[in-house]
Amino acid sequence: MHTRRTHRRTRTGSTRLRATLLAAALLATACSAGGASTSAGSPAAEAAGSTEAATTALTPLPKSTPSELSPYYGQKLAWRDCGVPGFQCATMKAPLDYAKPGNGDVRLAVARKKATGPGKRLGSLLVNPGGPGGSAIGYLQQYAGIGYPAKVRAQYDMVAVDPRGVARSEPVECLDGRRMDAYTRTDVTPDDAGETDELVDAYKEFAEGCGADAPKLLRHVSTVEAARDMDVLRAVLGDEKLTYVGASYGTFLGATYAGLFPDRTGRLVLDGAMDPSLPARRMNLEQTEGFETAFQSFAKDCVKQSDCPLGDKGTAPEQVGKNLKSFFDALDAKPLPAGDADGRKLTESLATTGVIAAMYDEGAWPQLRESLTSAMKENDGAGLLILSDSYYEREADGGYSNLMFANAAVNCLDLPAAFSSPDEVREALPDFEKASPVFGEGLAWSSLNCAYWPVKPTGEPHRIEAAGATPIVVVGTTRDPATPYRWAEALSDQLSTGHLLTYEGDGHTAYGRGSACIDSAINTYLLSGTAPDDGKRCS
């Protein structure tokens, strides 16, 4: 699934879910962007076999800026009105290829909201909601620039840049709305050779569409290049060091920056942390386990409620999962009507995505119970389809944002594919189904898409140490579905100055989601530079 965090309103449903989804979710369905250490005895650890964590650390770049990059570092931004009250926008140039700066530019969209005061201005605070593929500018304008604590907004210019290939920054496009609808309803639990061929064909069509749209850009949307773009922006904004809050995949982007530029790293908050040290298959397997952990938490809560369609107070969580899986199997045989203007029905794949979307935020559990009740007892798939559409960022007119396109483009470039063939997926199915009896099969097959990507990967698993950086705060949530807690443990251990801050709870990411303990620790760090004690726990 992707790992993004969204703060936005849609046609219906929980605002908190939208808030979590503009910064959270898509590693397994779009190929993964990192890895993690496993806990002994977990299904993912047992299945990993001889696959070990990467021992190679990301090498810092030279402290001096190469002369051929001076024009980029010395550029002046022409700020203009964004059309959103209080915000300004600009366009920044970066080299398409940092190894060959003379081979053309990429134009990156930047937005800011200036510090409101009073108090001493602390510089710029760059934010990124994750994805990869989430719009940082959308996140800034719809949440961070107006919803971050007033004291933080008073002392920092709130800033965002859409990474290359994302949203307003030369976005990668792959499929039109009609073909994307077909892609999202493709069966990802194939029962026979014919359905397997259909799934492979869908992945190939998606990949070919991306390659045809941006053949040059597709080779240069890696996380390393996006991190280098952030350093250009830091310099252009006049900041000696980067101050940054990244959620979900945004933690991988922020950690990569710290690894490349430890001497320019200021106050970094990495919330819902990823671990870059493991291969895609193991990372996807661990994330599958994370979704099972989140579902078990939902199941225990669901049966306590009077409107739970999956069981009652005497139903064990394992049986709740079996009941949901039976519902998915029924949809595989016969999709449900959903009252959709475009005639779409609720398929097994769309229903699964809808349930997964609600795992990101426990505030969405009532909405999920209602949607499941409508589907299971009233043959109405509308509620689950709406949840699925929010996850895919499908708009009311049938169009899609470029979230899924950019997500695949970055992930498939950052790491070698999790699987290279359907046969490899079949061999791994027992491990994935052990990690999650409910979601394992679908998430395993969803990990196949990078096998057909038109551009070879440029990244490999690696550790990030960032030796010499100032203290970096790494935040982990104990029952996070998309970025399992042990990833935060692993990343904080890798970073030479990592401070682990733990939220004991449900949902994806922790800052700004209701824990006064978490928010106070992070706000103090951003405003004074004092990091919380390593190992601090909040609930």
C-alpha positions in Angstrom: 0.0 0.0 0.0 1.1 3.6 -0.3 2.2 5.4 2.8 0.7 8.9 2.7 -1.2 11.2 5.0 -4.1 13.3 3.7 -5.8 16.3 5.2 -8.8 17.0 3.0 -12.5 16.7 2.8 -14.3 14.5 0.3 -17.9 13.8 -0.6 -18.7 11.9 2.6 -17.1 10.1 5.5 -14.6 10.9 8.3 -12.6 14.0 8.0 -9.9 12.4 10.2 -9.7 9.6 7.6 -9.1 12.2 4.9 -6.5 13.8 7.2 -4.7 10.5 7.5 -4.9 9.6 3.9 -3.3 12.7 2.4 -0.2 11.6 4.3 -0.2 7.8 4.2 -0.7 4.5 2.3 0.6 2.5 -0.9 3.7 0.5 -0.7 2.4 -3.0 -1.4 0.0 -2.2 -4.2 2.5 0.0 -5.9 5.8 -1.7 -5.1 7.7 -0.7 -2.0 10.1 2.0 -1.2 12.0 0.7 1.8 12.4 -2.1 4.3 12.6 -2.8 7.9 14.0 -5.1 10.5 11.7 -7.8 11.8 10.8 -8.8 15.3 11.9 -12.3 16.2 9.1 -14.8 15.8 7.0 -12.6 13.5 5.6 -14.2 10.3 7.6 -11.7 8.3 10.8 -12.5 10.2 10.3 -16.3 9.8 9.5 -15.9 6.1 12.5 -13.7 5.4 14.9 -16.6 5.7 18.4 -15.7 4.7 17.5 -12.2 3.6 19.4 -9.9 5.8 19.2 -6.1 6.4 21.5 -4.0 4.2 24.8 -3.2 5.8 25.8 -0.5 3.4 25.2 3.0 4.7 24.1 5.9 2.5 27.2 8.0 1.8 27.0 11.7 2.5 27.6 14.1 -0.4 30.6 16.5 -0.3 30.0 19.5 1.9 30.9 21.9 -0.8 28.4 22.6 -3.6 29.7 21.7 -7.1 30.2 24.7 -9.2 27.9 23.4 -12.0 25.1 23.4 -9.4 25.7 27.0 -8.4 23.0 28.5 -10.7 20.4 26.3 -9.1 21.5 27.1 -5.5 21.7 30.8 -6.3 18.4 31.3 -8.0 15.8 33.7 -6.8 12.1 32.6 -6.4 9.4 34.9 -7.8 6.6 34.6 -5.3 3.1 35.2 -6.5 -0.4 34.8 -5.1 -1.6 31.1 -5.0 -5.3 31.8 -5.2 -5.5 30.5 -1.6 -5.7 33.2 1.0 -2.5 33.6 2.9 -0.3 31.4 0.7 2.3 32.3 -1.9 3.6 30.1 -4.7 6.7 30.0 -6.9 8.5 27.8 -9.3 12.0 26.4 -8.6 14.4 24.9 -11.1 16.4 21.8 -10.4 18.6 19.7 -12.7 16.8 16.8 -14.3 19.9 14.7 -13.7 22.3 15.8 -10.9 25.1 13.8 -12.6 24.6 15.8 -15.8 23.3 19.2 -14.8 23.5 20.5 -18.4 21.0 18.0 -19.6 17.9 20.0 -18.8 15.8 21.1 -15.9 12.8 20.0 -13.9 10.4 22.7 -12.7 9.2 22.2 -9.1 6.2 23.9 -7.6 6.8 25.5 -4.2 4.3 27.2 -1.8 4.7 28.9 1.5 2.7 30.7 4.3 4.9 33.2 6.0 5.3 33.2 9.8 2.5 34.9 11.5 4.4 36.1 14.6 4.8 37.3 17.2 8.1 35.9 18.4 11.4 35.2 16.8 11.2 33.8 13.3 13.0 30.4 13.2 13.2 30.1 9.4 11.4 27.7 7.1 9.6 24.5 8.1 9.3 22.2 5.2 6.5 19.6 5.3 5.8 16.4 3.3 2.8 14.1 3.7 4.3 11.0 2.2 3.0 8.7 -0.6 5.2 8.7 -2.5 3.0 10.8 -4.6 1.1 12.9 -2.0 1.0 16.6 -2.9 3.0 18.5 -0.3 1.4 21.7 -1.5 -2.1 20.3 -1.0 -1.1 19.1 2.4 0.3 22.6 3.3 -2.7 24.5 2.1 -5.4 22.2 3.4 -3.8 21.3 6.7 -0.3 22.1 7.8 -0.4 25.8 7.0 -3.7 26.3 8.9 -3.8 23.3 11.3 -0.3 23.0 12.7 -0.1 24.5 16.3 -0.3 28.3 16.2 3.0 28.7 18.1 4.8 26.7 15.3 3.1 28.7 12.5 3.9 31.9 14.3 7.7 31.3 14.2 8.2 29.4 11.0 7.4 30.1 7.4 5.4 27.0 6.5 6.8 25.6 3.2 6.1 22.8 0.8 7.5 21.6 -2.5 5.7 18.9 -4.6 8.5 16.4 -5.4 9.5 15.9 -9.0 6.8 13.9 -10.9 4.1 14.7 -8.2 1.0 16.9 -8.5 2.1 20.4 -9.6 5.8 19.5 -10.3 5.7 18.0 -13.8 3.3 15.2 -12.8 3.7 11.7 -14.2 0.5 10.6 -15.9 -0.3 7.0 -16.9 -3.9 6.2 -17.5 -7.1 8.2 -18.1 -10.0 7.9 -15.8 -11.8 5.2 -17.7 -8.7 3.0 -17.9 -7.8 3.7 -14.3 -11.3 2.6 -13.2 -10.6 -0.7 -15.0 -7.2 -1.0 -13.3 -8.5 -0.4 -9.8 -11.1 -3.2 -10.2 -8.7 -5.7 -11.6 -8.9 -9.0 -9.6 -5.7 -9.2 -7.4 -6.6 -12.6 -6.1 -6.4 -14.6 -9.4 -8.0 -18.0 -9.3 -6.6 -19.4 -12.5 -4.2 -18.8 -15.4 -6.6 -16.6 -17.2 -7.1 -14.2 -14.3 -3.4 -14.2 -13.7 -2.8 -13.1 -17.3 -5.4 -10.4 -16.9 -3.6 -9.0 -13.8 -0.3 -9.1 -15.5 -1.8 -7.3 -18.6 -3.1 -4.6 -16.3 0.3 -4.1 -14.7 1.9 -3.9 -18.1 -0.7 -1.4 -19.5 -0.2 0.8 -16.4 3.6 0.7 -16.8 3.5 1.3 -20.5 1.2 4.3 -20.0 3.6 5.9 -17.5 6.6 5.2 -19.8 4.9 6.8 -22.8 4.0 9.9 -20.8 7.4 10.9 -19.4 10.2 8.7 -20.7 13.0 11.0 -19.5 11.4 12.2 -16.2 10.6 8.6 -15.2 14.4 7.9 -14.8 14.8 10.8 -12.4 12.1 10.7 -9.8 14.0 8.8 -7.1 13.9 9.7 -3.5 17.6 10.6 -3.6 16.9 13.2 -6.3 13.9 14.6 -4.4 16.1 14.9 -1.3 18.7 16.8 -3.3 15.9 19.1 -4.6 15.1 19.9 -1.0 18.6 21.0 -0.3 18.4 23.4 -3.3 15.2 24.8 -1.8 16.8 25.1 1.6 19.5 27.3 0.1 17.1 29.3 -2.0 15.0 30.0 1.1 18.1 31.3 2.9 18.2 28.6 5.6 21.5 27.2 6.8 19.9 24.0 7.9 16.7 22.2 6.9 13.9 22.0 9.4 11.4 19.4 8.3 8.3 17.3 9.3 7.7 14.3 7.1 5.0 11.7 7.5 5.0 8.1 6.3 7.1 7.9 3.1 8.0 11.5 3.9 10.2 10.0 6.7 12.2 8.1 4.1 12.6 11.3 2.1 13.7 13.2 5.3 16.0 10.5 6.4 17.6 10.4 3.0 18.2 14.1 3.2 19.9 13.6 6.5 22.1 10.8 5.1 23.2 13.0 2.2 23.5 16.3 4.0 24.1 15.5 7.8 25.8 18.9 8.3 22.8 20.7 6.9 20.3 18.8 8.8 18.4 20.8 11.4 15.3 19.8 13.4 13.8 16.7 11.6 10.6 15.0 12.7 10.0 11.6 11.0 6.5 10.5 11.8 5.3 7.0 10.9 8.8 6.0 10.0 10.0 3.7 7.2 13.2 1.7 7.3 15.3 1.9 4.1 17.5 -1.1 4.9 15.4 -4.1 3.6 14.4 -5.3 0.1 11.0 -4.7 -1.3 9.6 -8.2 -0.7 10.4 -8.2 2.9 9.1 -4.7 3.4 5.8 -5.6 1.7 5.5 -8.7 3.8 6.0 -6.7 7.0 3.5 -4.1 5.9 1.0 -7.0 5.3 1.6 -8.0 8.9 1.0 -4.4 9.9 -2.4 -4.3 8.3 -3.3 -7.6 10.0 -2.3 -6.1 13.4 -4.5 -3.0 12.6 -7.4 -5.2 11.5 -7.2 -7.3 14.6 -7.6 -4.1 16.7 -10.6 -3.1 14.6 -12.1 -6.6 14.9 -11.9 -6.5 18.7 -13.6 -3.1 18.7 -16.2 -4.0 16.1 -17.7 -7.0 18.0 -18.2 -4.7 21.0 -20.5 -2.5 18.9 -24.2 -3.1 18.3 -23.8 -2.4 14.5 -20.9 -4.8 13.7 -21.9 -6.9 10.7 -18.9 -9.3 11.2 -19.8 -10.8 14.6 -21.0 -10.1 18.1 -19.4 -10.0 21.6 -18.8 -13.7 21.5 -17.0 -13.7 18.1 -13.2 -14.2 18.2 -11.1 -11.7 16.2 -9.9 -14.6 14.0 -13.5 -15.5 13.1 -14.2 -11.8 12.3 -11.4 -12.1 9.7 -12.9 -15.2 8.3 -16.3 -13.6 8.0 -14.7 -10.6 6.1 -12.8 -13.0 3.9 -16.0 -14.9 3.0 -17.6 -11.6 2.1 -14.6 -10.8 -0.2 -14.9 -14.2 -1.8 -18.6 -13.6 -2.5 -17.8 -10.3 -4.2 -15.2 -12.1 -6.3 -18.0 -14.3 -7.7 -20.7 -11.5 -7.9 -19.9 -7.8 -7.5 -22.5 -5.6 -5.8 -24.3 -2.6 -7.2 -23.1 0.7 -5.8 -25.3 3.3 -7.3 -22.3 4.8 -9.1 -23.0 7.3 -11.8 -20.4 5.6 -14.1 -22.0 2.2 -13.6 -19.1 0.8 -11.5 -19.9 -2.1 -9.1 -18.2 -3.0 -5.9 -15.7 -5.8 -6.7 -13.5 -7.8 -4.4 -10.5 -5.6 -5.1 -12.4 -2.3 -4.5 -14.0 -3.6 -1.3 -10.6 -4.7 0.0 -9.1 -1.3 -0.8 -12.0 0.4 1.0 -11.5 -1.7 4.2 -7.7 -1.0 4.1 -8.4 2.7 3.7 -10.3 2.7 7.0 -7.4 0.9 8.8 -5.4 4.2 8.7 -7.5 5.9 11.3 -9.6 4.4 14.1 -11.9 7.4 13.6 -13.1 5.8 10.4 -14.1 2.6 12.1 -17.8 3.6 12.5 -17.9 4.6 8.8 -16.4 1.2 7.9 -19.0 -0.7 10.1 -21.8 1.2 8.4 -20.4 0.6 4.9 -19.9 -3.1 5.6 -23.4 -3.4 7.0 -24.9 -1.8 3.9 -22.9 -4.1 1.6 -23.3 -7.4 3.5 -26.9 -7.0 4.6 -28.5 -4.6 2.1 -26.5 -5.5 -1.1 -25.4 -1.8 -1.4 -21.7 -1.3 -2.1 -21.8 2.5 -2.2 -20.1 3.1 1.1 -17.1 0.8 0.5 -16.7 2.2 -3.0 -16.5 5.7 -1.5 -13.8 4.6 0.9 -11.9 3.0 -2.0 -12.2 6.2 -4.1 -10.8 8.3 -1.3 -7.8 6.0 -1.1 -7.2 6.2 -4.9 -8.0 10.0 -4.9 -10.7 9.4 -7.6 -12.7 12.6 -8.1 -16.4 13.0 -8.6 -16.0 13.6 -12.3 -14.2 10.2 -12.8 -10.7 11.6 -13.0 -7.8 10.7 -10.7 -5.0 12.7 -9.1 -1.6 11.6 -10.1 -1.0 10.0 -6.7 -0.9 6.4 -7.9 1.1 7.2 -11.0 3.8 9.0 -9.0 3.7 6.4 -6.3 4.6 3.6 -8.7 7.2 5.8 -10.5 9.1 6.5 -7.3 8.8 3.1 -5.7 9.8 1.2 -8.8 12.9 3.3 -9.2 14.0 3.3 -5.6 14.2 -0.5 -5.2 14.3 -3.7 -7.3 10.9 -5.2 -7.7 9.5 -7.4 -4.9 8.7 -10.2 -7.5 9.7 -10.7 -11.1 7.0 -13.2 -12.1 3.7 -14.7 -11.1 5.5 -17.9 -10.1 7.5 -16.0 -7.5 4.3 -14.6 -6.1 2.8 -18.1 -5.8 5.8 -19.4 -4.0 5.5 -16.5 -1.5 1.7 -16.7 -0.9 2.0 -19.0 2.2 4.2 -16.4 3.9 1.9 -13.5 3.0 -1.2 -15.4 4.0 0.4 -16.3 7.3 1.2 -12.6 7.9 -2.4 -11.7 7.1 -5.2 -14.3 6.5 -7.5 -11.5 5.4 -5.2 -9.3 3.2 -2.2 -11.5 2.5 -3.1 -12.9 -0.9 -4.1 -9.6 -2.4 -1.2 -7.7 -1.1 1.2 -10.4 -2.4 -0.1 -10.1 -5.9 -0.2 -6.3 -5.7 3.5 -6.4 -5.1 4.1 -7.7 -8.6 3.5 -4.5 -10.5 7.1 -3.2 -10.5 8.2 -6.3 -12.4 6.9 -4.7 -15.6 8.2 -1.2 -15.1 9.8 0.4 -18.2 12.7 1.9 -16.3 15.3 -0.1 -14.3 15.6 0.7 -10.6 18.5 2.9 -9.5 18.3 2.3 -5.8 19.2 -0.5 -3.4 18.4 -1.2 0.2 20.7 0.7 2.5 21.1 2.0 6.1 21.0 5.7 6.9 23.3 6.8 9.7 23.6 10.6 9.1 26.6 10.8 11.4 27.1 14.3 12.7 23.5 15.4 12.3 21.7 17.2 15.1 19.1 15.1 17.1 16.4 13.6 14.8 13.0 12.6 16.2 11.6 9.4 14.9 8.0 8.7 15.7 6.4 5.3 15.7 2.8 4.1 16.5 2.5 0.7 18.0 -0.4 -0.5 15.9 0.3 1.5 12.7 -1.0 -0.5 9.7 1.2 1.0 6.9 4.5 1.7 8.7 4.8 -1.0 11.4 6.2 0.1 14.7 9.4 -1.9 14.4 10.3 0.3 11.3 10.5 3.3 13.6 12.7 1.3 16.0 15.0 0.2 13.2 15.4 3.7 11.7 16.0 5.4 15.1 18.7 2.7 15.7 20.4 3.3 12.4 20.5 7.1 12.7 23.5 8.2 14.8 21.4 10.9 16.5 17.9 9.2 16.4 15.5 9.8 19.3 12.6 7.3 19.3 9.2 8.7 20.3 6.5 6.1 20.7 2.7 6.5 20.5 0.9 3.5 22.0 -2.2 3.4 19.9 -4.0 2.8 16.6 -3.8 4.5 13.2 -1.1 5.8 10.9 1.3 8.5 12.2 0.8 10.3 15.5 1.5 14.1 15.3 -1.6 16.1 15.3 -3.9 13.2 15.9 -5.1 13.7 19.4 -2.2 12.8 21.7 -1.2 15.8 23.8 1.9 14.0 24.9 3.1 13.4 21.3 2.2 16.9 20.2 3.9 18.6 23.2 7.1 16.7 22.6 7.3 17.5 18.9 6.3 21.2 19.4 9.0 21.6 22.0 11.5 20.1 19.7 10.5 22.3 16.8 10.4 25.5 18.8 13.4 25.0 21.1 15.5 22.3 19.5 15.2 20.1 22.6 14.5 16.5 21.5 12.4 14.2 23.7 14.3 11.6 25.6 15.1 8.6 23.4 12.5 5.9 24.2 9.8 8.3 25.5 6.4 6.7 25.2 2.9 8.4 25.0 -0.6 7.1 24.9 
